Amino acid sequence: MIISNQKFDEERALYGSKGVILQNCAFDGIADGESALKESSDIEVHECFCNLRYPFWHDNNLTIVDSEMTELCRAALWYSSNINIRNTKMHGIKALRECSDVHISNCSIISPEFGWSVSNIVMQNSTAESEYFMMRSNGIQFSNVDFKGKYSFQYIENAVFDNCRFDTKDAFWHGKNITVRNSTIKGEYLAWYSEGLTLENCKIIGTQPFCYCRKLRLVNCEMIDADLCFEKSDVEADIISHVDSIKNVYSGKIIVKSVGEIIADDENAKGEICIR
């Protein structure tokens, strides 16, 4: 069934719909109803305006294209699966949570607490602003994503990032099995307590990165304004730039172009530092 050029504002306006294509519709109005398409399946949304809360909960097989979720579209997608979102603004708080098998491309995300506890998500050619971005998510593949915010990617597992630019704080804390390639990461206190983090051909900017890490690998990476690095970490690193200071490396080996200061005041820190 195709529904075109209509406006919905009642509570659960299209609850339990199946096989519906919405074109140029609006979820907006004085009735201020919630949960428009809750418990629906096989839904396509094209050029629609979402200005009410909780429109896509417990949905399966959902496609959203060329649409807008405003600041008032709170918690838009929860507990849903098999989701494809393209060319869409996702600007409401908590826009994506507890979902699985998600593909996002060419989207603009401005959403505090975005992407919590999501399983299997691909994001491409998109921008995002958030806090606690993607927390506790698993099975992440990002390419050409620009992110700005705080406390990103905490407690994530099994993730690959390629050609991304992150301006963040406290990224990757407690993360496991993460690979970052050809990317720039700017922020403070990067990746503390992570396990199995690998960075290849990356630029890392900011103070006190990579402390208390296990199985940390840096391959052909550049570090800028990075001081007090690698404290209490198990690390194998090949760094092609100067590093301001390195402190008490627990174990492993760091090869670095030059280092301003090596701080070794912990007798249990046995890591090796080699200057090229």
Residue pairs with C-beta under 8 A, 6 or more apart in sequence:
1 19
1 20
1 21
2 20
2 21
2 23
3 20
3 21
3 22
3 23
3 25
4 22
4 23
4 24
4 25
5 23
5 24
5 25
6 25
6 26
7 25
7 26
7 27
7 28
7 29
8 14
8 25
8 26
8 27
8 28
8 29
8 33
8 36
9 27
9 28
9 29
9 30
9 31
9 32
9 33
9 52
10 31
10 33
11 31
11 33
11 34
11 35
12 33
12 34
12 35
12 36
12 38
13 27
13 33
13 36
13 37
14 20
14 36
14 37
14 40
15 35
15 36
15 37
15 38
15 39
15 40
16 38
16 39
16 40
17 37
17 40
17 41
17 43
18 40
18 41
18 42
19 41
19 42
19 43
20 40
20 42
20 43
20 44
21 43
21 44
21 46
22 43
22 44
22 45
22 46
22 48
23 46
23 47
23 48
24 46
24 47
24 48
25 45
25 48
25 49
26 48
26 49
26 50
26 51
27 36
27 48
27 49
27 50
27 51
27 52
27 55
27 73
28 49
28 50
28 51
28 52
29 52
32 52
33 52
34 52
34 53
34 54
35 53
35 54
35 55
35 57
36 50
36 52
36 54
36 55
37 43
37 55
37 56
37 59
38 54
38 55
38 56
38 57
38 58
38 59
39 57
39 58
39 59
40 56
40 59
40 60
40 62
41 59
41 60
41 61
42 60
42 61
43 56
43 59
43 61
43 62
43 63
44 63
44 65
45 62
45 63
45 64
45 65
45 67
46 65
46 66
46 67
47 65
47 66
47 67
48 64
48 67
48 68
49 67
49 68
49 70
50 67
50 68
50 69
50 70
50 73
50 76
50 92
51 70
51 72
51 73
52 72
52 73
53 72
53 73
53 74
53 75
54 74
54 75
54 76
54 78
55 69
55 73
55 76
56 62
56 64
56 76
56 77
56 78
56 80
57 75
57 77
57 78
57 79
57 80
58 78
58 79
58 80
59 77
59 80
59 81
59 83
60 80
60 81
60 82
61 81
61 82
62 77
62 80
62 82
62 83
62 84
63 83
63 84
63 85
63 86
64 83
64 84
64 85
64 86
64 88
65 85
65 86
65 87
65 88
66 86
66 87
66 88
67 88
67 89
68 88
68 89
68 91
69 76
69 88
69 89
69 90
69 91
69 92
69 95
70 89
70 91
70 92
71 91
71 92
71 93
72 92
73 91
73 92
73 95
74 92
74 93
74 94
75 92
75 93
75 94
75 95
75 97
76 90
76 92
76 95
76 96
77 83
77 95
77 96
77 97
77 99
78 94
78 96
78 97
78 98
78 99
79 97
79 98
79 99
80 99
81 99
81 100
81 101
82 100
82 101
83 99
83 101
83 102
83 103
84 102
84 103
85 102
85 103
85 104
85 105
85 107
86 104
86 105
86 106
86 107
87 105
87 106
87 107
88 107
88 108
89 107
89 108
89 110
90 96
90 107
90 108
90 109
90 110
90 111
90 114
91 108
91 109
91 110
91 111
92 111
93 111
93 112
93 113
94 111
94 112
94 113
94 114
94 116
95 109
95 111
95 114
96 102
96 111
96 114
96 115
96 116
96 118
97 113
97 115
97 116
97 117
97 118
98 116
98 117
98 118
99 118
99 119
99 121
100 118
100 119
100 120
101 119
101 120
102 118
102 120
102 121
102 122
103 121
103 122
103 123
104 121
104 122
104 123
104 124
104 126
105 122
105 123
105 124
105 125
105 126
106 124
106 125
106 126
107 123
107 126
107 127
108 126
108 127
109 126
109 127
109 128
109 129
109 130
110 128
110 129
110 130
111 128
111 129
111 130
112 130
112 131
112 132
113 130
113 131
113 132
113 135
114 128
114 130
114 133
114 134
115 121
115 130
115 133
115 134
115 135
115 137
116 132
116 134
116 135
116 136
116 137
117 135
117 136
117 137
118 134
118 137
118 138
119 137
119 138
119 139
120 138
120 139
121 134
121 137
121 139
121 140
121 141
122 141
122 142
123 140
123 141
123 142
123 143
123 145
124 142
124 143
124 144
124 145
125 143
125 144
125 145
126 144
126 145
126 146
127 145
127 146
127 147
128 145
128 146
128 147
128 148
128 149
129 147
129 148
129 149
130 147
130 149
130 152
131 149
131 150
131 151
132 150
132 151
132 152
132 154
133 147
133 149
133 151
133 152
133 153
133 168
134 140
134 152
134 153
134 156
135 151
135 153
135 154
135 155
135 156
136 154
136 155
136 156
137 156
137 159
138 156
138 157
138 158
139 157
139 158
139 159
140 153
140 156
140 158
140 159
140 160
140 161
141 159
141 160
142 159
142 160
142 161
142 162
142 164
143 161
143 162
143 163
143 164
144 162
144 163
144 164
145 161
145 164
145 165
146 164
146 165
147 164
147 165
147 166
147 167
147 168
148 166
148 167
148 168
149 167
149 168
150 168
150 169
150 170
151 168
151 169
151 170
151 171
151 173
152 166
152 168
152 169
152 170
152 171
152 172
153 159
153 171
153 172
153 173
153 175
153 178
154 170
154 171
154 172
154 173
154 174
154 175
155 173
155 174
155 175
156 172
156 175
156 176
156 178
157 175
157 176
157 177
157 178
158 176
158 177
158 178
159 175
159 177
159 178
159 179
160 178
160 179
160 180
160 181
161 178
161 179
161 180
161 181
161 183
162 180
162 181
162 182
162 183
163 181
163 182
163 183
164 180
164 183
164 184
165 183
165 184
166 183
166 184
166 185
166 186
166 187
167 186
167 187
168 185
168 186
168 187
169 187
169 188
169 189
170 187
170 188
170 189
170 190
170 192
171 185
171 187
171 190
171 191
172 178
172 190
172 191
172 194
172 197
173 189
173 191
173 192
173 193
173 194
174 192
174 193
174 194
175 191
175 194
175 195
175 197
176 194
176 195
176 196
177 195
177 196
178 194
178 196
178 197
178 198
179 197
179 198
179 199
179 200
180 197
180 198
180 199
180 200
180 202
181 199
181 200
181 201
181 202
182 200
182 201
182 202
183 199
183 202
183 203
184 202
184 203
184 205
185 199
185 202
185 203
185 204
185 205
185 206
186 205
186 206
187 205
187 206
188 206
188 207
188 208
189 206
189 207
189 208
189 209
189 211
190 204
190 206
190 208
190 209
190 210
191 197
191 209
191 210
191 213
191 216
192 210
192 211
192 212
192 213
193 212
193 213
194 210
194 213
194 214
194 216
195 213
195 214
195 215
196 214
196 215
197 213
197 215
197 216
197 217
198 216
198 217
198 218
198 219
199 217
199 218
199 219
199 221
200 219
200 220
200 221
201 219
201 220
201 221
202 218
202 221
202 222
203 221
203 222
203 223
203 224
204 218
204 221
204 222
204 223
204 224
204 226
205 223
205 224
205 225
205 226
206 225
206 226
207 225
207 226
207 227
207 228
208 227
208 228
208 229
208 231
209 223
209 226
209 229
209 230
210 216
210 229
210 230
210 233
210 235
211 228
211 229
211 230
211 231
211 232
211 233
212 231
212 232
212 233
213 230
213 233
213 234
213 235
214 233
214 234
215 234
216 230
216 233
216 234
216 235
216 236
216 237
216 252
217 235
217 236
217 237
218 235
218 236
218 237
218 238
218 239
219 238
220 238
220 240
221 237
221 238
221 239
221 240
221 241
222 239
222 240
222 241
223 229
223 239
223 241
223 242
223 243
224 241
225 244
226 243
226 244
227 243
227 244
227 245
227 260
228 245
228 246
228 247
228 263
229 243
229 244
229 245
229 246
229 247
230 237
230 246
230 247
230 248
230 249
230 254
230 271
231 247
231 248
231 249
232 248
232 250
232 266
232 269
233 249
233 250
233 252
233 271
234 250
234 251
234 252
234 271
235 249
235 251
235 252
235 253
235 254
235 271
236 252
236 253
236 254
237 252
237 253
237 254
237 255
237 256
238 255
239 254
239 255
239 256
239 257
240 257
241 256
241 257
242 256
242 257
242 258
242 259
242 260
243 256
243 257
243 258
243 259
243 260
244 259
244 260
244 261
245 259
245 260
245 261
245 262
245 263
246 254
246 256
246 259
246 261
246 262
246 263
246 273
247 262
247 263
247 264
248 263
248 264
248 265
248 266
248 269
248 271
249 269
249 270
249 271
249 272
249 273
250 268
250 269
250 270
250 271
251 270
251 271
252 271
252 272
253 271
253 272
253 273
253 274
254 271
254 272
254 273
254 274
255 274
255 276
256 273
256 274
256 275
256 276
257 275
257 276
258 275
258 276
259 273
259 275
262 273
